[in-house]
Amino acid sequence: MAHIFVYGTLKRGQPNHQVLLDSANGAAAFRSQARTVEPYPLVIAGEHNIPRLLTLPGKGVRVLGEIYVVDEQMLRFLDDFEGCPTMYQRTLVPVEALGGEGTGGPERAVASEVVQCFVYTTATYSPSWAHLPYHEDYDSEGQHGLRYNPRENR
């Protein structure tokens, strides 16, 4: 079992979340809401308005997302789904678990815990992307106006 941190279209309520729910892809269980320990630039870039966490730790904002515990089959599926290692790279990043459903519910005060999670980051990108607006909490239909173009429409 491995921990993954999702910050974009795989989060609950986002366009690709269903792949985490499909048992044909493997097993995934929500653990907690979370935030990166270090700041990162989370930008929306490319012709399909894809959220991308740029590999520039220390620059940007502490990004909000979700931690999932996944089995090896799901991890392999996600590597393929995320185009790893060409489009994204899977790297270990410390994230702060913020509590929530996987830790006793939002009504229960939970001390924060740092968890080493795999995260899909973008290491190869246009230099101009580092100057795009940074987002703390991605939503495909957010006020940014950069609507995500789902794979099935490309």
N, C-alpha and C positions, 0 to 999 in steps of 0.2 A: 504494500500500500504506500502511496505517496501523497503529499499535500501539493495542491496546485492553487495558485492565486489567479483569479480571473477578474479583469477590469473593464472589459468591453462587451462585445456582442454575446458572450457566453453567460453573462450575469442573468439572474432571475429577471423576467420581464423584458429581456432583450431578444433580438431576432434569432440568435443561434442557441439559445439556452436549451432547446429541446434535445440537442445532441447529448447533453449531460444526463438527460432523463431516459434515453433510449438504452435499455439493457442489452440490445444487440451490439452496442459499442463497448460494453463493459460496465463496471459499477462505479458510481459517483455518489457521494453523500455530502450534502452541505454541512459545513462545520461551523462557520462564523462569518460575520462581516469582518472586514480587515482594512488596514491602511499600510502602505509601504513605510518602512522605518526611515529610509532615505527619500529625499525628493527625486522625482523623475519627470521628464517632459512627457506628458500624455497628450498626443496631438491627434487630430482627425485629418488624414492625408490621403492623397491618391485620387484617382478618378472615381472610385467607389465609396469614398468617404469612410475609410476603415480606421478604427481607433488603433493607435500604435504607441507603445511604450518604448521610447528611444533609449538606447543603451548609453545614457549620460547620467549616471548616478551622481547626486549632489546638486543637479540643476533641475529646476521645475518646482513641483509641488508633491506633497505626500498624497499618493493616489489611493482613492477608496475602491474597494472591490470585495470579493468573496473568496473564502477558502473552501475548497472541496477536498475530500479524501477520495482518491481514485485507485482502482486496481491497475495492474500492468496492462491489461487489454485496453482499458480506457486511455491510459497514457499513450500507448502506441497509436490508438485512433486519433487522439488529439494532436500528436506529432504530425500525422498525415493531414488532418483537417486544417492545421495552422501552417502547412507548407514548411515544416521544419526539416532541414535547416536552411532552406533557401530564402523564404519570405520572413520567417521568424526563427529565433534561436531559443531553445529552452534552457534557461539558466536558473540557478538557485538564488533567491533573494529573500532577505529577512523581512517579514511582515508582522505587524502587530494585530493579533486577534482582538476584536472589539466586543466579543460576546455575541449574543443573539440566540437564535433557535437551537443551534448545535451545542450550546453551553448552558442551557437552563432557561432560556427565554429572555426577552428584552427587559422584562420587569425585574429580573434578578441582577444585582450588581455583581460583575465579574471583574476580577483584577485582569489587566491586560497581560498578554503573554506573547512573546516573540516566537514565531514559527518560521522555520526555513521552508520555503515553498518554491516549487518550480513555477516559473512565469515565462510567458512567451514575449520576448522583447525583439525590437527591430534594431539590428546593428548596422545594416547597409541601407542607406536612405539618402535622398537629396539633401545637401547641406541646408537648403532653405527650410526644410521641415523643422529644424531646431528653432526657427524663428516664428513658427506658427503659434497661435494662442494655446496655452496649456490648460488642461481640464483636470479638475480634481476628481470628478465623479461623472463618468460617461453615461449618457443616455442617448440612444439612437434618434430620439425625437426631441432632443433638448433644444434650448433656446439658441444654440449655436447655429441652427438652420442648415446643418450639413447632414442631411438624411442619408443613412446607410443604404447602399444598394445591395440587396441580398443576392447570394450566389445564383439562385434560380432565375434572376432577371438579367444576368450578364451575358 
